[in-house]
Amino acid sequence: MILESKSIRLRFVEDSDAEFILSLRLDDRYNKFLSSVSPDVEAQKKWIRKYKDDEKNGIQYYFIIERLDGMPCGTVRVYDIRNDSFCWGSWILNEKKTRYAALESAFLIYEFGFKQLGFKKSHFDVMKGNKGVIKFHTRIGAVKTSEDEINDYFEITEESVEKAKENLADKIR
Ligand SMILES: CC(C)(COP(=O)(O)OP(=O)(O)OC[C@H]1O[C@@H](n2cnc3c(N)ncnc32)[C@H](O)[C@@H]1OP(=O)(O)O)[C@@H](O)C(=O)NCCC(=O)NCCS
């Protein structure tokens, strides 16, 4: 399955992406609402090599978001795959992103989870202060299911995503 849209594509992470991933995760413009990672490139490479087993075994899928000219501009990851729902996160886009890379990458992740993996719904958490991202998800049709001190928890159905995609066709096609 080729996960490609108007201006970006998703491809699986390789250990050679370690520096790029760290450049995103260690950048204070992007990491305020993400869990912290070690700045050690070798440790990141080791983590990716171990992750590749998870990818083969269908436990998690970690993608680089790249522009169609090959320039990497972000990451996104599918994990916590349950019986009836998949979770996604580790979602970052840097200043090389295209205008609607956020919408396109979200729709590509939903295409992967709904069409390729066969789920009908998806779940994810967003840290409470991350207002722009909460708004992003709510506009597409995600519903808040619970919260704790740190996170809001959301769910979205394939049906809601399909509707949003139709409404936003002028931007993403
Ligand atoms: C999360 C992240 C990848 C989202 O990307 P983003 O580019 O900031 O996303 P935006 O919400 O600005 O959406 C991009 C564009 O699509 C538009 N858009 C988004 N949803 C839309 C909708 N439903 N309808 C119409 N337009 C929409 C936005 O208005 C924006 O366009 P504009 O620049 O003309 O205003 C990025 O903010 C990021 O890397 N954040 C730091 C890491 C992080 O917090 N990750 C999330 C952890 S849960």
The ligand as an SDF file (V2000), in Angstrom:
LIG
                    3D

 48 50  0  0  0  0  0  0  0  0999 V2000
    0.6600   18.4300   15.6690 C   0  0  0  0  0  0  0  0  0  0  0  0
    1.1670   19.0430   14.3820 C   0  0  0  0  0  0  0  0  0  0  0  0
    1.8630   17.9640   13.5490 C   0  0  0  0  0  0  0  0  0  0  0  0
   -0.0100   19.6090   13.5850 C   0  0  0  0  0  0  0  0  0  0  0  0
    0.4610   20.2800   12.4480 O   0  0  0  0  0  0  0  0  0  0  0  0
    0.0590   21.7980   12.1370 P   0  0  0  0  0  0  0  0  0  0  0  0
    0.6500   22.1590   10.8260 O   0  0  0  0  0  0  0  0  0  0  0  0
    0.3970   22.6420   13.3130 O   0  0  0  0  0  0  0  0  0  0  0  0
   -1.5520   21.6810   12.0100 O   0  0  0  0  0  0  0  0  0  0  0  0
   -2.6470   22.8160   11.8370 P   0  0  0  0  0  0  0  0  0  0  0  0
   -3.7200   22.5640   12.8210 O   0  0  0  0  0  0  0  0  0  0  0  0
   -2.0020   24.1780   11.8290 O   0  0  0  0  0  0  0  0  0  0  0  0
   -3.2280   22.4840   10.3900 O   0  0  0  0  0  0  0  0  0  0  0  0
   -2.5150   22.8070    9.1800 C   0  0  0  0  0  0  0  0  0  0  0  0
   -3.4160   23.6350    8.2710 C   0  0  0  0  0  0  0  0  0  0  0  0
   -4.6210   22.8970    8.0020 O   0  0  0  0  0  0  0  0  0  0  0  0
   -5.7490   23.6690    8.3810 C   0  0  0  0  0  0  0  0  0  0  0  0
   -6.7760   22.7720    8.9470 N   0  0  0  0  0  0  0  0  0  0  0  0
   -6.5880   21.8610    9.9220 C   0  0  0  0  0  0  0  0  0  0  0  0
   -7.7270   21.2260   10.1720 N   0  0  0  0  0  0  0  0  0  0  0  0
   -8.6430   21.7540    9.3300 C   0  0  0  0  0  0  0  0  0  0  0  0
  -10.0290   21.4960    9.1020 C   0  0  0  0  0  0  0  0  0  0  0  0
  -10.6860   20.5570    9.7770 N   0  0  0  0  0  0  0  0  0  0  0  0
  -10.6650   22.2480    8.1750 N   0  0  0  0  0  0  0  0  0  0  0  0
  -10.0040   23.1850    7.4720 C   0  0  0  0  0  0  0  0  0  0  0  0
   -8.6960   23.4640    7.6250 N   0  0  0  0  0  0  0  0  0  0  0  0
   -8.0360   22.7490    8.5530 C   0  0  0  0  0  0  0  0  0  0  0  0
   -5.2220   24.6300    9.4410 C   0  0  0  0  0  0  0  0  0  0  0  0
   -6.0470   25.7770    9.5610 O   0  0  0  0  0  0  0  0  0  0  0  0
   -3.8560   24.9510    8.8790 C   0  0  0  0  0  0  0  0  0  0  0  0
   -3.9650   25.8600    7.8020 O   0  0  0  0  0  0  0  0  0  0  0  0
   -3.4910   27.4060    7.9730 P   0  0  0  0  0  0  0  0  0  0  0  0
   -2.0150   27.3250    8.2120 O   0  0  0  0  0  0  0  0  0  0  0  0
   -3.8660   28.0090    6.7040 O   0  0  0  0  0  0  0  0  0  0  0  0
   -4.2380   27.9130    9.1690 O   0  0  0  0  0  0  0  0  0  0  0  0
    2.1810   20.1950   14.6900 C   0  0  0  0  0  0  0  0  0  0  0  0
    1.5020   21.2700   15.3040 O   0  0  0  0  0  0  0  0  0  0  0  0
    3.3300   19.7780   15.6130 C   0  0  0  0  0  0  0  0  0  0  0  0
    4.3180   19.2280   15.1680 O   0  0  0  0  0  0  0  0  0  0  0  0
    3.2040   20.0540   16.9270 N   0  0  0  0  0  0  0  0  0  0  0  0
    4.2370   19.7260   17.9080 C   0  0  0  0  0  0  0  0  0  0  0  0
    4.1760   18.2760   18.3280 C   0  0  0  0  0  0  0  0  0  0  0  0
    2.8440   17.8980   18.9430 C   0  0  0  0  0  0  0  0  0  0  0  0
    2.3580   18.5650   19.8530 O   0  0  0  0  0  0  0  0  0  0  0  0
    2.2680   16.8080   18.4360 N   0  0  0  0  0  0  0  0  0  0  0  0
    0.9830   16.3190   18.8570 C   0  0  0  0  0  0  0  0  0  0  0  0
    1.0980   15.4540   20.0520 C   0  0  0  0  0  0  0  0  0  0  0  0
   -0.4780   14.8190   20.4970 S   0  0  0  0  0  0  0  0  0  0  0  0
  1  2  1  0
  2  3  1  0
  2  4  1  0
  2 36  1  0
  4  5  1  0
  5  6  1  0
  6  7  2  0
  6  8  1  0
  6  9  1  0
  9 10  1  0
 10 11  2  0
 10 12  1  0
 10 13  1  0
 13 14  1  0
 14 15  1  0
 15 16  1  0
 15 30  1  0
 16 17  1  0
 17 18  1  0
 17 28  1  0
 18 19  1  0
 18 27  1  0
 19 20  2  0
 20 21  1  0
 21 22  1  0
 21 27  2  0
 22 23  1  0
 22 24  2  0
 24 25  1  0
 25 26  2  0
 26 27  1  0
 28 29  1  0
 28 30  1  0
 30 31  1  0
 31 32  1  0
 32 33  2  0
 32 34  1  0
 32 35  1  0
 36 37  1  0
 36 38  1  0
 38 39  2  0
 38 40  1  0
 40 41  1  0
 41 42  1  0
 42 43  1  0
 43 44  2  0
 43 45  1  0
 45 46  1  0
 46 47  1  0
 47 48  1  0
M  END
$$$$
